């Protein structure tokens, strides 16, 4: 029941304007990002450059060189294309919660 509630909460968040949530279902031909999870931090201040946060087992990295950020941005774009659309992801989460 806890898992189902978490899925419903994610589905609700996915329906808001300020959240773009995309699910990448496990299927043949789709692989996880090399190096593990990462976050691209973008700031509303134009003087602040984007930063990539890479979490590792015993530490974390903050990458701020333009070429590093560009590589992760390209990877994020490829992952977004391989994932379900935000609307399809919301439906997927709702269906998964109903089956849990």
C-alpha positions, 0 to 999 in steps of 0.5 A: 500500500505504501508503494501504491501511495508513492506511485499515486503521489508521483502521478499527481506531481507529474500532472502539475505545470512545474514538473516534467516527469518521464518514466523509462520502462525497462525494455530491450535496447534501453540502457541506464545512463553510464556512471549512474544517476545525475542531476543537472542544476539550472538556475534562474539567475543568468550569471549562474552557469548550469552544474551537473551533480553526480552522486557516487557511492562514497562521495559526490561530484559537482561538474561545472566546466562547459564541456562536461555540462554539455555532455550530460545535457546531451545524455539527458536529451537522449534519455528523454527521447527514449522515455515515455512522454510526460502524459504517458508516464503519468498514465503508466504510474497511475496504472502501476499504482492500481495494480500494486 
